[in-house]
């Protein structure tokens, strides 16, 4: 599949490219990316046909939104789709007073969680100002999951299903945004949200990958039934599906356990047999599901971006997918690229 291929975004009147540019790294996640490199990646993505960009106030305490707006400001606004998020409000603060971790040299704002109606409207307006663009097409409620909020999660989820939901539903009703959804690390939270409220879309970090297909049990079929679109980020399970089963490989932000190393090694053996790069299989598998129109990848360098775009369109024979299923390395009911 070509990364620039346009695909319908669920039931919403939007077409997105199969590859989306994720902006967390340009918020200086873990280490600094200079302005030139940041802008060059946006330029390269655009030249490669990418027209779907995802950002958030959290990324670099506003820095990613600032850089996204800077890169897209003079493009025809109807030529691209833009997503951002609510759930955090940023407040100007002296740089020395802000704990930026895990961001490095971020923008001088402190963040606070706010899932109220007013806080959501404030976050939306602030994002428009930081981006300095005329509109945002879709808004996700950010990080109302167990991974981020721990023991507070049930209470936070309930707040978001009230305050954030009412604000975003109002913006959608007014035609200010086209799609509203939830962006989290757990499909179970997405499913609970869809069971409670009429969301259009979800941004799921990992949780549907070559290594994890539990989302097929209930969440993805529910999305198909409701016409909800899912954007998947983190399709490499935070590392191992890009690097392979090498010493020190990361799986979901931690060293990969033995069982995962073993499974990835078996998948790599099939890759070698059919001359398929493991990361190409990982990326293309995700967007084969009919509810998943786009894969969102964040990159640190132009080279990484180029490599992702190349993997996305690397030819993969149908026999490869059949072999994975025959050998019990992929669920029988998992849709695969045609």
C-alpha positions as CSV (number, residue, x, y, z in Angstrom):
1,X,0.0,0.0,0.0
2,X,1.3,3.5,-0.8
3,X,1.5,5.7,2.3
4,X,-0.3,8.5,0.4
5,X,-3.3,6.3,-0.4
6,X,-6.5,8.1,0.6
7,X,-9.0,6.1,2.8
8,X,-12.4,7.0,4.2
9,X,-12.3,7.8,7.9
10,X,-15.1,5.6,9.1
11,X,-18.5,7.2,8.9
12,X,-17.0,10.7,8.9
13,X,-16.8,13.0,5.9
14,X,-13.0,12.9,5.8
15,X,-10.4,11.1,3.7
16,X,-7.1,10.4,5.4
17,X,-3.8,9.1,4.1
18,X,-2.9,5.6,5.1
19,X,0.2,6.9,6.8
20,X,-0.1,9.7,9.4
21,X,2.7,11.9,10.7
22,X,2.9,11.7,14.5
23,X,4.4,14.7,16.2
24,X,5.4,13.5,19.7
25,X,9.1,13.3,18.7
26,X,9.1,16.9,17.5
27,X,7.9,17.9,21.0
28,X,11.4,16.8,22.0
29,X,10.5,13.5,23.5
30,X,13.5,12.1,25.4
31,X,15.9,14.2,23.4
32,X,16.0,17.4,21.5
33,X,15.2,17.7,17.8
34,X,16.3,21.0,16.3
35,X,14.0,23.3,14.4
36,X,15.6,22.5,11.0
37,X,15.3,18.7,11.4
38,X,11.7,19.1,12.6
39,X,10.7,21.2,9.7
40,X,12.6,19.0,7.2
41,X,10.6,16.0,8.4
42,X,7.3,17.8,7.9
43,X,8.5,18.8,4.4
44,X,9.6,15.3,3.6
45,X,6.3,13.8,4.8
46,X,4.4,16.3,2.6
47,X,6.5,15.5,-0.4
48,X,5.9,11.8,0.2
49,X,2.1,12.5,0.0
50,X,1.3,12.3,3.7
51,X,-1.7,14.5,4.4
52,X,-2.7,13.4,7.9
53,X,-1.0,15.0,11.0
54,X,-1.6,14.2,14.6
55,X,-0.5,16.4,17.5
56,X,-1.3,17.2,21.1
57,X,-0.8,19.8,23.8
58,X,1.1,17.2,25.9
59,X,3.8,16.8,23.3
60,X,6.6,19.1,24.4
61,X,4.2,21.1,26.5
62,X,2.8,22.8,23.4
63,X,6.0,22.7,21.3
64,X,4.7,20.0,18.9
65,X,1.6,22.1,18.1
66,X,3.7,25.2,17.6
67,X,6.0,23.3,15.2
68,X,3.1,21.6,13.4
69,X,1.4,24.9,12.8
70,X,4.7,26.4,11.6
71,X,5.1,23.5,9.0
72,X,1.5,23.6,7.7
73,X,0.7,27.3,8.0
74,X,0.9,28.2,4.3
75,X,-0.5,24.9,2.9
76,X,-4.0,24.9,1.5
77,X,-6.0,24.0,4.6
78,X,-8.3,21.7,2.6
79,X,-5.4,19.6,1.5
80,X,-4.6,18.0,4.9
81,X,-6.3,16.5,7.9
82,X,-5.2,17.6,11.4
83,X,-5.9,16.0,14.8
84,X,-5.1,17.2,18.3
85,X,-6.3,16.3,21.8
86,X,-8.0,17.6,25.0
87,X,-7.6,16.7,28.7
88,X,-4.7,18.9,29.6
89,X,-4.6,22.6,29.8
90,X,-1.3,24.5,29.5
91,X,-0.4,27.5,31.7
92,X,2.6,29.8,31.0
93,X,5.3,29.4,33.6
94,X,9.0,30.3,34.1
95,X,11.0,27.7,32.3
96,X,13.1,26.8,35.4
97,X,9.9,26.0,37.4
98,X,8.6,23.3,35.0
99,X,9.4,19.6,35.2
100,X,9.5,18.7,31.5
101,X,10.3,15.0,31.8
102,X,10.2,13.0,29.6
103,X,10.3,16.0,27.2
104,X,13.6,17.9,26.8
105,X,13.8,21.7,26.4
106,X,10.1,22.0,25.8
107,X,7.8,25.0,25.6
108,X,7.5,27.1,28.8
109,X,4.1,25.9,30.0
110,X,3.1,23.7,32.9
111,X,0.4,21.1,32.3
112,X,-2.6,20.2,34.3
113,X,-5.2,17.6,33.7
114,X,-8.7,19.0,33.1
115,X,-11.6,17.0,31.8
116,X,-14.3,19.5,32.6
117,X,-16.5,21.1,30.0
118,X,-14.8,24.5,30.4
119,X,-11.3,23.0,30.5
120,X,-12.0,21.1,27.3
121,X,-13.2,24.2,25.5
122,X,-10.2,26.1,26.8
123,X,-7.8,23.4,25.7
124,X,-9.4,23.4,22.2
125,X,-9.2,27.2,21.8
126,X,-5.6,27.2,23.1
127,X,-4.6,24.5,20.6
128,X,-6.0,26.6,17.7
129,X,-4.0,29.5,18.9
130,X,-0.7,27.6,19.2
131,X,-1.2,26.0,15.8
132,X,-2.4,29.3,14.3
133,X,-4.4,27.4,11.8
134,X,-8.1,28.0,11.0
135,X,-9.4,24.7,12.2
136,X,-8.7,21.3,13.7
137,X,-10.5,18.4,12.0
138,X,-10.6,15.8,14.9
139,X,-10.1,15.9,18.6
140,X,-9.2,13.0,20.9
141,X,-9.7,12.9,24.7
142,X,-6.1,12.1,25.8
143,X,-4.8,9.6,28.3
144,X,-7.9,8.5,30.3
145,X,-6.3,5.0,30.6
146,X,-4.9,2.9,33.3
147,X,-1.4,3.2,31.8
148,X,-1.4,6.9,32.4
149,X,-3.8,7.5,35.3
150,X,-3.4,4.3,37.4
151,X,-5.8,4.0,40.3
152,X,-7.5,7.3,39.4
153,X,-8.6,5.9,36.0
154,X,-12.2,5.1,36.8
155,X,-12.8,8.5,38.2
156,X,-11.0,10.2,35.4
157,X,-12.9,8.2,32.8
158,X,-16.2,9.2,34.3
159,X,-15.2,12.9,34.3
160,X,-14.1,12.7,30.7
161,X,-17.4,10.9,29.6
162,X,-19.2,13.9,31.1
163,X,-17.2,17.2,30.7
164,X,-15.0,16.4,27.7
165,X,-17.8,14.5,25.9
166,X,-20.3,17.4,26.3
167,X,-17.8,19.9,25.0
168,X,-16.6,17.9,22.0
169,X,-20.1,16.8,21.1
170,X,-21.1,20.5,21.1
171,X,-18.1,21.4,18.8
172,X,-19.1,18.5,16.5
173,X,-22.8,19.6,16.4
174,X,-21.7,23.1,15.5
175,X,-19.5,21.8,12.7
176,X,-16.4,23.2,14.3
177,X,-14.7,19.8,14.3
178,X,-15.7,16.8,12.1
179,X,-14.7,13.9,14.4
180,X,-14.3,13.3,18.1
181,X,-12.8,10.4,19.9
182,X,-10.5,9.0,22.5
183,X,-6.7,8.6,22.4
184,X,-5.3,6.0,24.8
185,X,-3.0,3.0,25.3
186,X,-5.7,0.4,26.0
187,X,-8.4,-0.9,23.6
188,X,-10.5,-1.8,26.6
189,X,-10.8,1.9,27.5
190,X,-11.8,2.7,23.9
191,X,-14.4,0.0,23.9
192,X,-15.9,1.3,27.2
193,X,-16.0,4.8,25.7
194,X,-17.8,3.6,22.6
195,X,-20.3,1.6,24.6
196,X,-21.2,4.8,26.5
197,X,-21.0,7.6,24.0
198,X,-21.3,8.2,20.2
199,X,-17.6,8.6,19.3
200,X,-16.4,8.7,15.7
201,X,-12.8,7.6,16.2
202,X,-10.0,6.3,18.4
203,X,-6.2,6.7,18.5
204,X,-4.8,3.5,20.0
205,X,-1.1,3.3,20.9
206,X,-0.2,-0.2,20.1
207,X,-2.6,-2.9,21.2
208,X,-3.3,-4.1,17.7
209,X,-0.1,-5.3,16.2
210,X,1.6,-8.4,14.7
211,X,2.1,-9.5,18.4
212,X,-1.3,-8.4,19.9
213,X,-4.7,-9.1,18.4
214,X,-7.0,-9.2,21.4
215,X,-8.8,-6.1,20.1
216,X,-10.4,-8.5,17.5
217,X,-12.4,-10.0,20.3
218,X,-14.8,-7.1,20.8
219,X,-13.4,-3.7,20.2
220,X,-12.7,-3.7,16.5
221,X,-15.9,-5.5,15.5
222,X,-17.8,-2.9,17.6
223,X,-16.0,-0.1,15.6
224,X,-17.0,-1.8,12.3
225,X,-20.6,-2.0,13.4
226,X,-20.7,1.6,14.5
227,X,-18.6,3.1,11.7
228,X,-15.9,4.3,14.1
229,X,-12.4,4.7,12.7
230,X,-9.3,3.6,14.6
231,X,-5.8,5.2,14.0
232,X,-3.1,2.9,15.4
233,X,0.2,4.3,16.6
234,X,3.1,2.3,18.1
235,X,2.7,-0.6,15.6
236,X,6.2,-1.8,16.6
237,X,5.2,-2.5,20.2
238,X,7.7,0.2,21.2
239,X,10.6,-1.4,19.4
240,X,10.8,-5.2,18.9
241,X,8.9,-5.3,15.7
242,X,11.3,-2.8,14.2
243,X,14.5,-4.2,15.6
244,X,13.6,-7.9,15.7
245,X,14.5,-10.2,18.6
246,X,17.9,-8.7,19.3
247,X,19.5,-8.5,22.8
248,X,17.9,-5.6,24.7
249,X,14.9,-5.4,22.4
250,X,12.0,-3.4,23.9
251,X,8.4,-4.6,24.1
252,X,5.8,-2.1,25.4
253,X,8.5,0.2,26.8
254,X,10.3,-2.6,28.8
255,X,12.8,-5.3,27.9
256,X,11.0,-8.0,25.9
257,X,10.2,-11.1,27.9
258,X,11.5,-14.5,26.6
259,X,8.1,-15.6,25.2
260,X,7.9,-12.5,23.0
261,X,11.5,-12.8,21.9
262,X,10.7,-16.4,20.8
263,X,7.6,-15.4,18.9
264,X,9.3,-12.5,17.1
265,X,12.2,-14.8,16.2
266,X,9.7,-17.2,14.6
267,X,8.0,-14.4,12.7
268,X,11.5,-13.2,11.5
269,X,12.1,-16.7,10.1
270,X,9.0,-16.4,8.0
271,X,10.1,-12.9,6.9
272,X,13.4,-14.3,5.8
273,X,11.7,-17.1,3.8
274,X,9.6,-14.6,1.9
275,X,12.1,-11.7,1.8
276,X,9.9,-9.4,3.8
277,X,11.3,-6.9,6.2
278,X,9.8,-7.4,9.7
279,X,8.9,-3.7,10.1
280,X,7.2,-3.7,6.7
281,X,5.0,-6.6,7.8
282,X,4.2,-4.9,11.1
283,X,3.1,-1.6,9.5
284,X,1.1,-3.1,6.7
285,X,-0.7,-5.6,8.9
286,X,-2.2,-2.9,11.0
287,X,-3.9,-1.0,8.2
288,X,-5.4,-4.2,6.7
289,X,-8.2,-4.1,9.2
290,X,-11.3,-2.4,7.7
291,X,-11.8,-0.3,10.8
292,X,-8.2,1.1,10.7
293,X,-7.8,3.6,7.9
294,X,-4.4,5.0,9.0
295,X,-1.2,4.2,10.9
296,X,0.4,7.0,12.8
297,X,4.2,7.0,13.1
298,X,6.5,9.4,14.9
299,X,10.1,9.7,13.7
300,X,13.2,11.5,15.0
301,X,15.1,11.9,11.7
302,X,14.4,12.3,8.0
303,X,16.1,8.9,7.5
304,X,13.7,7.2,9.9
305,X,10.7,8.8,8.1
306,X,12.0,7.7,4.7
307,X,12.5,4.2,6.0
308,X,8.9,4.0,7.4
309,X,7.4,5.3,4.1
310,X,9.5,2.7,2.2
311,X,8.4,-0.2,4.5
312,X,4.8,0.9,4.1
313,X,4.9,0.2,0.4
314,X,7.2,-2.8,0.3
315,X,5.6,-5.6,-1.7
316,X,4.5,-8.5,0.5
317,X,3.2,-11.8,-1.1
318,X,-0.1,-13.2,0.1
319,X,1.7,-16.5,0.9
320,X,3.6,-14.7,3.7
321,X,0.4,-13.9,5.6
322,X,-0.9,-17.4,5.0
323,X,2.3,-18.9,6.4
324,X,2.1,-16.8,9.6
325,X,-1.5,-18.1,10.1
326,X,-0.6,-21.7,9.3
327,X,2.3,-21.6,11.8
328,X,0.1,-20.2,14.5
329,X,1.9,-16.8,14.6
330,X,-1.1,-14.8,13.6
331,X,-4.8,-15.1,14.5
332,X,-6.9,-16.9,11.8
333,X,-9.5,-14.1,12.0
334,X,-7.0,-11.2,11.6
335,X,-7.6,-9.4,8.3
336,X,-4.4,-9.2,6.2
337,X,-3.4,-7.1,3.2
338,X,-4.9,-8.1,-0.1
